[in-house]
Amino acid sequence: MFLKGKRALITGSTSGIGLAVARALHAEGAEVILNGFGDEAEIAALREELSADYSGANLLDVVAIEAMMAEAGTVDILVNNAGMQHVAPVDEFPTEKWDQVIGLNLTAPFHTTRLAVPGMKERGWGRIINTASAHSLTASPFKSAYNASKHGIAGFTKTVALELAQTGVTANCISPGYVWTPLIEGQIPDTMKARGLTRDEVINDVLLAKQPTKKFVQPAEIGALAVFLCREEAGNVTGANWSIDGGWTAE
């Protein structure tokens, strides 16, 4: 319970990766603040499970972000995890989707970070963890906004790490490959039907085509990495981009 007395705000934490990180930090004693959308009853159950505060702030709205951060008060651990994706050729990419992807994946972390850093510096301790992606290190076609935002968050993380290097505050990003979440699982039947493939073919030849291990990353694995980055032993780990992608970006 080495995080007892620390407060952790995790954006996009009502499901998937963010929820796994929230659970992992809570298990080590952190006071958790959840953020995201979803069924009210399910969110209420998560709040009870984790003894958590909750903000439903729309992270595309800077005023809402500022209100969330003010209401959160002390934030010792900031996990910028909320994100979205849209797939289209660059010459057909809807401009409003570009703005949304960049806004949620890159601009929102800028705002939460700029608001959390003063308190972290004052206390002489802080952890900023940004969920990037294998697409922060490589690219795929038809994902121009996502690739740009994830390359951007990797660069942003390095800059913040350098600025805070002597303050006791670290900044790192985690770059997952394909992660086994309900969202991914739900795509399998549609892909089977659209491509005339079996479930195993969709998993191995489509979803995991770029992951040499042929295994999905598990959300709990990302949670465990986030916990490590919060340890005192990781106090000299900053500005790093941690791949957890089954070997995808090793090729």
C-alpha positions as CSV (number, residue, x, y, z in Angstrom):
1,M,0.0,0.0,0.0
2,F,2.9,2.4,-0.8
3,L,0.5,4.9,-2.4
4,K,-1.6,5.5,0.7
5,G,-2.3,9.2,1.0
6,K,-1.7,9.9,-2.7
7,R,-4.5,11.0,-5.0
8,A,-4.7,9.7,-8.6
9,L,-6.8,11.1,-11.4
10,I,-7.2,8.8,-14.3
11,T,-9.0,10.1,-17.4
12,G,-11.0,7.7,-19.4
13,S,-11.2,5.3,-16.5
14,T,-14.7,4.0,-16.5
15,S,-13.7,1.0,-18.7
16,G,-10.7,-0.7,-20.4
17,I,-7.2,0.4,-19.8
18,G,-8.0,3.4,-17.6
19,L,-10.1,1.2,-15.3
20,A,-7.4,-1.3,-15.0
21,V,-4.9,1.4,-14.1
22,A,-7.4,2.8,-11.5
23,R,-7.8,-0.6,-9.9
24,A,-4.0,-1.2,-9.8
25,L,-3.4,2.2,-8.2
26,H,-6.3,1.7,-5.7
27,A,-4.8,-1.7,-4.7
28,E,-1.7,0.1,-3.7
29,G,-3.6,2.5,-1.5
30,A,-4.1,5.5,-3.8
31,E,-7.3,7.6,-3.6
32,V,-8.8,7.4,-7.0
33,I,-10.7,9.9,-9.1
34,L,-12.4,8.3,-12.1
35,N,-13.4,10.2,-15.2
36,G,-15.3,9.1,-18.3
37,F,-18.7,8.3,-19.7
38,G,-20.9,5.2,-19.3
39,D,-24.0,3.7,-17.6
40,E,-24.8,5.6,-14.4
41,A,-25.4,2.4,-12.4
42,E,-22.1,0.9,-13.6
43,I,-20.2,4.0,-12.7
44,A,-21.9,4.1,-9.3
45,A,-20.8,0.4,-8.8
46,L,-17.2,1.3,-9.8
47,R,-17.2,4.3,-7.4
48,E,-18.2,2.0,-4.6
49,E,-15.7,-0.7,-5.5
50,L,-12.8,1.8,-5.6
51,S,-14.1,4.2,-3.0
52,A,-13.6,6.7,-5.8
53,D,-14.6,10.2,-6.6
54,Y,-15.9,10.8,-10.1
55,S,-15.9,13.5,-12.8
56,G,-18.0,13.2,-15.9
57,A,-16.1,16.2,-17.5
58,N,-16.1,16.4,-21.2
59,L,-12.3,16.6,-22.0
60,L,-13.0,18.3,-25.3
61,D,-14.1,21.4,-23.2
62,V,-11.3,23.3,-21.6
63,V,-13.7,24.9,-19.1
64,A,-14.9,21.5,-18.1
65,I,-11.3,20.3,-17.6
66,E,-10.4,23.3,-15.5
67,A,-13.5,22.7,-13.3
68,M,-12.6,19.0,-13.0
69,M,-9.0,19.8,-11.9
70,A,-10.2,22.4,-9.4
71,E,-12.7,20.0,-7.9
72,A,-10.1,17.2,-7.7
73,G,-7.8,19.3,-5.5
74,T,-4.5,17.6,-4.8
75,V,-3.5,15.4,-7.7
76,D,-0.3,13.5,-7.0
77,I,-0.6,11.0,-9.9
78,L,-2.1,12.1,-13.2
79,V,-2.8,9.4,-15.8
80,N,-3.9,10.9,-19.2
81,N,-5.6,7.9,-20.7
82,A,-8.8,9.1,-22.4
83,G,-8.6,8.8,-26.2
84,M,-10.5,8.2,-29.4
85,Q,-9.8,6.9,-33.0
86,H,-11.2,7.6,-36.4
87,V,-10.1,5.9,-39.6
88,A,-10.2,7.5,-43.1
89,P,-7.9,8.5,-45.9
90,V,-6.2,11.9,-45.2
91,D,-8.0,13.5,-48.2
92,E,-11.3,12.3,-46.9
93,F,-10.7,12.8,-43.2
94,P,-13.5,14.8,-41.7
95,T,-12.1,18.0,-40.2
96,E,-14.3,17.8,-37.2
97,K,-13.0,14.3,-36.4
98,W,-9.4,15.5,-36.8
99,D,-10.2,18.3,-34.2
100,Q,-11.8,15.8,-31.8
101,V,-9.0,13.2,-32.0
102,I,-6.3,15.8,-31.5
103,G,-8.4,17.5,-28.9
104,L,-9.0,14.5,-26.7
105,N,-5.7,12.6,-27.3
106,L,-3.3,15.5,-27.1
107,T,-4.8,18.9,-26.1
108,A,-6.7,17.5,-23.1
109,P,-3.5,16.0,-21.6
110,F,-1.8,19.4,-22.0
111,H,-4.5,21.1,-20.0
112,T,-4.7,18.5,-17.2
113,T,-0.9,18.5,-17.0
114,R,-0.5,22.3,-16.9
115,L,-3.0,22.4,-14.1
116,A,-1.6,19.5,-12.1
117,V,2.1,20.4,-12.3
118,P,2.1,23.5,-9.9
119,G,0.9,21.4,-7.0
120,M,3.2,18.5,-7.8
121,K,6.2,20.9,-7.8
122,E,5.1,22.5,-4.6
123,R,4.9,19.1,-2.9
124,G,8.2,17.9,-4.5
125,W,6.6,14.7,-5.8
126,G,4.4,13.7,-8.7
127,R,3.8,11.1,-11.4
128,I,2.5,11.9,-14.9
129,I,1.7,8.9,-17.0
130,N,0.4,9.3,-20.5
131,T,-1.2,6.5,-22.5
132,A,0.3,6.7,-25.9
133,S,0.3,3.8,-28.3
134,A,2.4,1.7,-30.6
135,H,1.4,4.4,-33.0
136,S,3.5,6.9,-31.0
137,L,6.5,5.0,-32.5
138,T,5.2,3.8,-35.8
139,A,2.3,4.5,-38.2
140,S,-0.5,2.9,-40.0
141,P,-2.4,4.2,-43.0
142,F,-5.8,5.9,-42.6
143,K,-5.1,7.0,-39.0
144,S,-3.5,10.4,-39.6
145,A,-5.1,12.1,-36.6
146,Y,-4.4,9.2,-34.3
147,N,-0.8,8.8,-35.4
148,A,-0.3,12.6,-35.1
149,S,-1.8,12.7,-31.7
150,K,0.2,9.8,-30.3
151,H,3.5,10.9,-31.8
152,G,2.6,14.3,-30.2
153,I,1.9,12.9,-26.7
154,A,5.3,11.1,-26.8
155,G,7.0,14.4,-27.6
156,F,5.0,16.3,-25.0
157,T,5.9,13.7,-22.4
158,K,9.6,14.2,-23.1
159,T,9.3,17.9,-22.8
160,V,7.5,17.8,-19.5
161,A,10.0,15.3,-18.2
162,L,12.9,17.6,-19.0
163,E,11.2,20.7,-17.5
164,L,10.4,18.8,-14.3
165,A,13.6,16.8,-14.0
166,Q,14.8,18.4,-10.8
167,T,11.5,18.7,-9.0
168,G,10.7,15.2,-7.9
169,V,8.0,14.9,-10.6
170,T,8.4,12.3,-13.4
171,A,6.6,12.1,-16.8
172,N,6.5,8.9,-18.8
173,C,4.2,7.4,-21.4
174,I,3.1,3.8,-22.0
175,S,2.6,2.6,-25.5
176,P,0.4,-0.4,-25.8
177,G,-0.3,-2.5,-28.9
178,Y,-3.7,-4.2,-29.2
179,V,-5.2,-4.5,-25.8
180,W,-7.9,-7.1,-24.9
181,T,-10.8,-4.9,-24.0
182,P,-14.6,-5.2,-24.5
183,L,-14.3,-2.7,-27.4
184,I,-11.8,-5.0,-29.2
185,E,-13.8,-8.1,-28.4
186,G,-17.0,-6.5,-29.7
187,Q,-15.3,-5.9,-33.1
188,I,-14.6,-9.6,-33.7
189,P,-18.0,-10.8,-34.9
190,D,-18.5,-7.9,-37.3
191,T,-15.0,-8.5,-38.8
192,M,-15.7,-12.2,-39.1
193,K,-18.9,-11.4,-41.0
194,A,-17.3,-8.7,-43.2
195,R,-14.3,-10.7,-44.2
196,G,-15.6,-14.2,-44.1
197,L,-13.1,-15.3,-41.5
198,T,-13.2,-17.5,-38.4
199,R,-12.7,-16.0,-35.0
200,D,-9.2,-17.3,-34.8
201,E,-8.3,-15.9,-38.2
202,V,-9.6,-12.5,-37.2
203,I,-7.6,-12.5,-34.0
204,N,-4.3,-13.9,-35.4
205,D,-4.4,-12.5,-39.0
206,V,-6.1,-9.2,-38.5
207,L,-6.0,-7.9,-35.0
208,L,-2.6,-9.4,-34.0
209,A,-1.0,-9.3,-37.4
210,K,1.6,-6.8,-36.1
211,Q,2.2,-8.3,-32.7
212,P,4.8,-11.1,-32.9
213,T,3.8,-12.7,-29.7
214,K,0.3,-13.2,-31.1
215,K,-1.1,-12.3,-27.7
216,F,-3.2,-9.4,-26.7
217,V,-1.9,-7.0,-24.1
218,Q,-3.9,-7.4,-21.0
219,P,-5.2,-4.2,-19.3
220,A,-3.9,-5.5,-15.9
221,E,-0.4,-5.6,-17.4
222,I,-0.6,-1.9,-18.2
223,G,-1.9,-1.3,-14.7
224,A,1.1,-3.1,-13.3
225,L,3.5,-0.9,-15.3
226,A,1.7,2.2,-14.2
227,V,2.2,1.1,-10.6
228,F,5.9,0.6,-11.1
229,L,6.3,4.1,-12.6
230,C,4.8,5.4,-9.3
231,R,7.3,3.7,-7.1
232,E,10.2,5.5,-5.5
233,E,12.5,3.1,-7.3
234,A,11.3,4.7,-10.5
235,G,12.1,8.2,-9.4
236,N,14.9,8.4,-11.9
237,V,12.7,7.0,-14.7
238,T,11.4,10.0,-16.7
239,G,10.9,11.0,-20.3
240,A,10.6,7.3,-21.3
241,N,8.3,5.7,-23.8
242,W,7.4,2.2,-22.5
243,S,6.3,-0.2,-25.2
244,I,4.0,-3.0,-24.2
245,D,3.0,-4.3,-27.6
246,G,4.0,-7.9,-28.0
247,G,7.1,-6.9,-30.0
248,W,5.2,-4.8,-32.6
249,T,7.7,-1.9,-32.6
250,A,10.7,-4.1,-32.3
251,E,10.4,-5.0,-36.0
